[in-house]
């Protein structure tokens, strides 16, 4: 099972390689992740960067966690 984000407004989805729990954590704490990304010299894990980019691109839209097989 793979988990990801889906923008209900744009009908676009991504499936970063991580768990549902970590995706929910990122979505719920996006403001913290944005701050860490600004000050991190080594960067974030790739799933966090992919998720952060998606959430930033769809800011203000209805984003839900989805799964696929």
URTA-V766567 format. One record per residue. N is the residue number from 0. RES is the residue in one small letter. PHI is phi in radians with two decimals (NA if undefined). OMEGA is omega in whole degrees, -180 to 180 (NA if undefined). BURIAL is I if it has 16 or more other ideal C-beta (glycine too) atoms within 10 Angstrom, else O. Layout:
N:RES:PHI:OMEGA:BURIAL
N:RES:PHI:OMEGA:BURIAL
//
This chain:
0:x:NA:179:O
1:x:-2.07:-178:O
2:x:-2.06:-180:I
3:x:-2.84:177:I
4:x:-1.93:173:I
5:x:-2.34:175:I
6:x:-1.54:-179:I
7:x:-1.22:180:O
8:x:-1.32:-176:O
9:x:-1.73:-177:O
10:x:1.08:179:O
11:x:-1.95:179:O
12:x:-2.36:172:O
13:x:-2.32:-179:I
14:x:-2.32:178:I
15:x:-1.08:-179:I
16:x:-1.39:178:O
17:x:-2.88:-177:I
18:x:-1.59:176:O
19:x:-1.07:-180:O
20:x:-1.06:-180:O
21:x:-1.18:177:O
22:x:-1.14:178:I
23:x:-1.11:178:O
24:x:-1.03:-180:I
25:x:-1.06:-178:I
26:x:-1.10:-178:I
27:x:-1.30:-176:O
28:x:-2.19:-175:O
29:x:-0.99:-180:I
30:x:-1.11:178:O
31:x:-1.22:-179:O
32:x:-1.11:177:I
33:x:-1.04:-180:O
34:x:-1.16:179:O
35:x:-1.09:-180:O
36:x:-1.06:-180:O
37:x:-1.13:-172:O
38:x:-1.91:-177:O
39:x:-1.69:179:O
40:x:-1.36:-177:O
41:x:-1.66:180:O
42:x:1.46:178:O
43:x:-1.72:173:O
44:x:-0.98:-175:O
45:x:-1.06:180:O
46:x:-1.14:179:I
47:x:-1.22:179:I
48:x:-1.12:178:O
49:x:-1.09:179:I
50:x:-1.14:179:I
51:x:-1.09:178:I
52:x:-1.06:179:O
53:x:-1.09:-179:I
54:x:-1.11:177:I
55:x:-1.16:-180:O
56:x:-1.14:-176:O
57:x:-2.02:180:I
58:x:-1.00:-179:O
59:x:1.54:178:O
60:x:-1.62:176:O
61:x:-1.46:-179:O
62:x:-1.91:178:I
63:x:-2.18:173:O
64:x:-1.44:-178:O
65:x:-2.27:176:I
66:x:-2.33:175:O
67:x:-2.63:179:O
68:x:-1.71:NA:O
//
